[in-house]
Amino acid sequence: MIKIEKADISLKKDIKNLYHRVYGSYYSLPEVIDDELMEEILLDSSNHWIIARDGKEIIGSLIFRVNRSISISKALGAVVMPEYRGKGIFSQMFEFGLSFVDTEIIYALTRTISPEPQKLLMKHDFVPLGVFPNVRRIYAYENHGLYALIKPSAFKKRKKITKLLPEIKNLLNILRDIIIKKYLLLVLRNRYSDYSYLEDFISERYDVVYREKFNFEPNETKKIDIKVINVEKEYYNNYEKLRFKFFPFHKPNFKISTDFGDVFLHLNMIDKHCAIMGIDTKENDPERVYNLFFNIPYIVDKLDARYLEIVSMTPNYYNHSMLLDNGFIPAAYFPCLIPEKEGDGQKRVDAVIFFYPYNLPHFKKMYIPEDFKPYVKYVYSMIINKINDEIGFSLN
């Protein structure tokens, strides 16, 4: 008989063995391969590490990481032994874990080659927010979809958007269409009697502003200093002055110093996934920020990273122009993601997640729900536009 329960630290070795039995040495999530981080998660009662047992043998695992201070949770690391798949075990683990989580936002990344997790998330009112091409590598690079359950309490704190770039507006419009369809379906099915908290989000109007025309000359940095010792300590000591620093479930392990400023990175050396966790340009100079964005992808490429992402608040349309100008592509729109103090209260600010495309996306064996297809088409069109721009620039 299969039993679903929460794991504790005594099961650490057995859980690691499960992932190794399923994926061998290819598995790359830090939560599983980093012993210290795994222990930290298992020992923190805020988190919920869910396992499935058949007798004494662990045959399934799923992690819910929780950050109570900003009321955000993340579901990740789902695995079930191959011979037990198709028996609803993942669904049981997910629903069991979900019953413990009470944060305003819960999000998950799903492998797009696996349809069942995506269907389960949509069943529980998670909404697709975007797609990340080549974001992780197990046997090969994979595209992952971003899903989130954003509760009414989060939307009620949402800070309204007043200005957007057309490129970001296109992403937001896809999300709105999905939510409107979902809203109408849920009302028709009498699942919810009140969805009024979404009315402002759906009907919101804003000014469209076009990309800034920069007069900055991109300059290659002559200085690249790489630091890997005490990076996390230095990161938190300087946290308040950093920009683009919202990554609630990552820890920095690289600091890159350049002529234009410093960059803190989380770089996974197994699958080459890299996230920008904060930048410090020392002074409030847009040209330094621009040149930092110009240099970061090339520096990260020298570190052998194959994926690079950055999270930016939606109101920062000036910075979004810089990112787009330097080849970054918007891949997901996440409402209410970033908490921000405002007066005596707290608001939640929408965010845009950008990535830098090193490789063309893989779409073979990719399961794409109907609601997800507009994201895939849009992100792919942005990649093609980037290639065309670069070809045009080179030929001129």
C-alpha positions in Angstrom: 0.0 0.0 0.0 1.3 3.4 -1.0 1.7 5.9 1.9 2.1 9.7 1.4 3.8 11.6 4.2 6.2 14.4 5.1 9.9 13.5 5.2 12.4 14.4 7.9 16.2 14.6 8.0 16.6 10.9 8.8 15.4 10.1 5.3 18.0 12.3 3.5 20.1 9.4 2.2 17.1 7.4 1.0 15.7 10.4 -0.8 19.0 11.1 -2.6 19.1 7.5 -3.6 15.6 7.8 -5.2 16.7 10.7 -7.5 19.9 8.8 -8.3 18.0 5.6 -9.2 15.7 7.6 -11.5 18.2 10.0 -13.1 21.6 8.7 -12.3 24.2 11.5 -12.2 22.2 13.8 -14.6 19.9 15.4 -11.9 20.9 19.0 -11.3 18.5 20.7 -8.8 20.6 22.1 -5.9 17.9 21.1 -3.4 18.8 17.5 -4.1 22.5 17.5 -5.0 23.7 20.1 -2.4 23.9 18.3 0.9 23.9 21.4 3.0 20.9 22.9 1.2 19.0 19.6 1.4 19.5 19.4 5.1 18.5 23.1 5.5 15.2 22.4 3.7 14.5 19.2 5.7 15.2 20.8 9.0 13.1 23.9 8.4 9.5 23.2 9.5 8.3 25.9 7.1 9.1 23.7 4.2 7.3 20.5 3.2 9.3 17.6 1.7 6.6 15.1 0.6 7.5 11.5 -0.1 5.6 8.4 -1.2 6.4 5.0 0.3 5.7 1.4 -0.7 6.4 -0.3 2.5 9.8 1.0 3.6 10.9 1.9 0.1 10.6 5.6 -1.0 9.2 5.6 -4.5 8.3 9.3 -4.9 9.4 12.8 -3.8 8.1 16.4 -4.1 9.4 19.5 -2.4 7.4 22.6 -1.3 9.9 25.3 -0.4 8.3 28.1 1.6 9.4 31.7 2.2 7.0 33.0 4.9 8.5 36.5 5.1 7.2 37.3 1.5 4.4 34.7 1.5 5.7 32.7 -1.5 6.1 29.0 -2.0 7.6 26.9 -4.8 6.8 23.3 -5.8 9.7 21.5 -7.4 11.7 18.3 -7.6 8.9 15.9 -8.5 10.0 12.4 -9.1 8.3 9.0 -9.1 9.9 5.6 -9.8 9.1 4.6 -13.4 7.4 1.4 -12.4 4.9 3.4 -10.2 4.0 6.0 -12.7 0.5 6.3 -14.1 -1.0 5.4 -10.7 -1.8 8.9 -9.4 1.1 9.0 -7.0 2.3 12.4 -8.1 -1.2 13.8 -7.8 -1.5 12.4 -4.2 1.9 13.9 -3.2 1.0 17.3 -4.7 -2.5 17.5 -3.1 -1.1 16.3 0.3 1.7 18.9 0.2 -0.6 21.7 -1.1 -2.8 21.2 2.0 0.0 22.5 4.2 0.9 25.6 2.1 -0.9 28.8 3.0 1.2 31.5 1.2 -0.3 34.1 -1.1 1.6 32.8 -4.1 2.6 29.2 -5.0 4.5 28.6 -8.2 6.0 25.7 -10.0 8.2 25.0 -13.0 7.2 21.9 -15.1 9.1 19.9 -17.7 7.1 20.5 -20.9 7.8 16.9 -22.0 5.6 15.7 -19.1 1.9 16.5 -19.6 0.5 15.0 -16.3 2.0 17.6 -13.9 0.8 20.4 -16.1 -2.8 19.0 -16.2 -2.7 18.6 -12.4 -1.6 22.2 -11.8 -4.3 23.6 -14.1 -6.8 21.4 -12.3 -5.8 23.2 -9.1 -6.3 26.7 -10.6 -2.6 27.3 -11.4 -2.2 29.6 -14.4 0.5 29.4 -17.0 2.6 32.6 -16.9 5.3 31.8 -19.5 7.9 29.4 -20.9 11.7 29.2 -20.4 13.5 27.6 -23.4 16.5 25.3 -22.5 16.2 26.3 -18.9 17.4 23.0 -17.4 19.3 20.0 -18.5 18.8 16.4 -17.4 19.6 14.2 -20.4 19.3 17.1 -22.8 18.3 20.8 -22.4 14.6 21.1 -21.8 11.9 23.8 -22.0 10.0 24.4 -18.7 6.7 26.1 -18.2 6.0 28.5 -15.3 2.7 28.1 -13.4 1.4 30.0 -10.4 -1.5 30.0 -8.0 -2.0 33.6 -7.1 -4.5 34.0 -4.3 -7.0 36.9 -3.9 -5.1 38.4 -1.0 -2.1 38.9 -3.3 -4.2 40.5 -6.1 -5.7 42.9 -3.5 -2.2 44.2 -2.7 -1.2 44.5 -6.4 0.4 47.7 -7.4 -1.2 49.0 -10.6 0.8 49.3 -13.8 0.8 52.8 -15.5 3.3 52.3 -18.4 4.5 49.2 -20.4 6.7 48.5 -23.4 4.8 46.9 -26.3 7.0 43.7 -25.9 5.8 43.4 -22.3 2.3 44.3 -23.1 2.1 41.3 -25.5 3.0 38.9 -22.7 0.5 40.5 -20.3 -2.2 40.3 -23.0 -1.6 36.5 -23.3 -2.0 36.1 -19.6 -5.1 38.2 -19.4 -6.8 36.1 -22.2 -5.9 32.9 -20.2 -7.3 34.3 -17.0 -10.5 35.6 -18.6 -11.2 32.2 -20.1 -10.4 30.5 -16.8 -12.5 33.0 -14.9 -15.6 32.4 -17.1 -15.2 28.6 -16.9 -14.9 28.6 -13.2 -18.0 30.8 -12.8 -20.0 28.6 -15.2 -19.0 25.6 -13.2 -19.9 27.3 -9.9 -16.4 26.6 -8.6 -16.2 30.2 -7.3 -18.9 32.7 -6.6 -16.7 35.7 -6.4 -13.8 36.5 -8.8 -14.2 40.3 -8.4 -10.7 40.7 -7.1 -9.5 40.0 -10.7 -11.6 42.8 -12.3 -9.0 45.5 -11.9 -6.3 43.3 -13.3 -8.3 42.3 -16.3 -9.7 45.9 -17.1 -6.5 47.9 -16.2 -5.5 50.5 -18.7 -1.9 51.9 -19.0 0.2 54.0 -21.4 2.3 52.1 -23.9 5.8 53.5 -24.1 8.3 52.6 -26.8 11.8 51.4 -26.4 14.3 54.0 -25.4 16.8 55.1 -28.1 20.1 54.9 -26.2 23.2 56.9 -27.3 25.5 54.6 -25.3 28.4 53.0 -27.0 28.6 49.4 -25.8 32.0 48.8 -24.2 33.7 45.5 -23.5 35.0 45.4 -19.9 38.7 45.1 -19.5 38.3 43.8 -16.0 36.8 40.5 -15.0 37.4 39.4 -11.4 35.7 36.2 -10.3 35.0 35.5 -6.7 33.6 32.2 -5.3 34.6 32.4 -1.6 32.3 34.1 1.0 30.0 35.3 -1.9 26.8 34.6 0.0 27.9 36.5 3.0 29.0 39.5 0.9 25.7 39.3 -1.0 23.6 39.7 2.1 25.9 42.4 3.6 25.2 44.5 0.5 21.7 43.4 -0.2 19.9 46.7 0.3 21.9 48.5 -2.4 21.6 45.8 -5.0 19.3 46.0 -7.9 17.5 43.1 -9.7 17.9 41.0 -6.6 14.6 39.1 -6.3 15.3 35.4 -6.2 13.7 34.0 -3.0 14.9 30.4 -3.4 18.4 30.8 -4.8 21.8 31.5 -3.2 24.6 33.3 -5.0 27.8 31.4 -5.5 29.7 33.7 -7.9 30.5 37.4 -7.8 31.8 39.0 -11.0 33.5 42.4 -10.7 33.9 44.5 -13.9 34.7 48.1 -15.0 31.0 48.9 -14.8 30.0 47.2 -11.5 29.5 43.9 -9.7 27.2 41.0 -10.5 26.1 38.3 -8.1 25.2 35.0 -9.8 23.7 31.7 -9.0 25.4 29.3 -11.4 24.6 25.6 -11.4 27.8 23.8 -12.6 25.9 20.6 -13.6 23.3 21.9 -16.0 24.9 25.4 -16.6 21.7 27.2 -15.4 22.6 30.8 -14.3 20.5 33.5 -12.6 21.4 37.1 -12.0 20.8 37.7 -8.3 21.8 41.3 -8.0 23.9 44.0 -9.6 25.8 46.9 -8.1 27.0 49.7 -10.4 28.4 51.7 -7.5 26.7 54.9 -8.8 23.3 55.7 -10.3 24.6 55.9 -13.9 22.4 54.4 -16.7 25.3 54.0 -19.0 27.1 51.7 -16.4 23.9 49.6 -16.1 23.6 49.4 -19.9 27.3 48.2 -20.2 26.9 45.7 -17.4 23.9 44.2 -19.3 26.0 44.2 -22.4 28.9 42.4 -20.8 27.1 39.9 -18.5 26.0 37.4 -21.2 29.6 37.2 -22.5 31.1 36.7 -19.1 28.6 34.0 -18.2 29.3 32.4 -21.5 33.0 32.2 -20.6 31.9 30.5 -17.4 30.2 27.9 -19.6 26.7 28.8 -18.6 24.0 27.8 -21.2 21.0 29.7 -19.7 20.8 33.1 -18.1 17.8 34.8 -16.5 16.9 38.0 -14.6 13.8 39.2 -12.8 12.7 42.8 -13.1 9.8 44.7 -11.7 7.3 45.6 -14.4 7.3 49.4 -13.8 11.0 49.5 -14.7 10.3 50.0 -18.4 13.6 52.0 -18.9 15.6 49.0 -17.7 13.5 46.7 -19.9 14.6 48.8 -22.9 18.2 48.2 -21.9 17.7 44.4 -21.5 15.9 44.2 -24.9 18.6 46.3 -26.5 21.2 43.8 -25.2 19.5 40.7 -26.5 17.5 39.6 -23.4 14.0 38.3 -24.2 10.9 38.5 -22.0 9.7 34.9 -21.3 7.1 35.2 -18.5 4.8 37.8 -16.8 4.3 37.2 -13.1 1.6 39.3 -11.4 2.1 40.3 -7.7 5.4 38.5 -7.4 7.6 41.1 -5.6 6.6 42.5 -2.2 7.3 46.2 -1.8 6.8 48.5 1.3 4.6 51.5 0.6 3.8 53.8 3.5 2.6 51.7 6.4 1.4 48.9 4.2 2.8 46.4 1.6 2.1 46.2 -2.1 2.9 43.4 -4.5 4.6 44.4 -7.8 4.3 42.6 -11.1 7.5 41.2 -12.5 8.8 40.3 -16.0 11.3 37.4 -16.3 13.9 37.8 -19.0 16.3 35.2 -20.4 19.3 35.4 -22.7 19.1 32.8 -25.6 22.4 31.0 -26.0 20.8 28.0 -27.9 17.8 27.7 -30.1 14.8 26.1 -28.2 14.0 22.4 -28.4 10.4 21.7 -29.3 10.5 18.0 -30.1 8.5 15.9 -27.6 7.2 19.1 -26.0 3.7 18.9 -24.5 2.0 22.2 -24.8 -1.4 22.8 -23.4 -3.6 25.0 -25.6 -3.4 28.0 -23.2 0.4 27.7 -23.3 0.9 27.8 -27.1 0.7 31.7 -27.4 3.6 32.0 -25.0 5.7 29.6 -27.0 4.9 31.3 -30.3 5.6 34.7 -28.8 8.9 33.8 -27.2 10.0 32.0 -30.3 9.1 35.1 -32.4 11.2 37.3 -30.2 14.2 34.9 -30.6 13.7 35.1 -34.4 13.5 38.9 -34.2 16.8 38.9 -32.2 18.5 36.8 -34.9 17.2 39.0 -37.7 18.4 42.2 -35.9 21.8 40.7 -35.4 22.0 39.5 -39.0 20.9 43.0 -40.2 23.4 44.7 -38.0 26.3 42.5 -39.2 25.4 42.8 -42.9 25.2 46.6 -42.6 
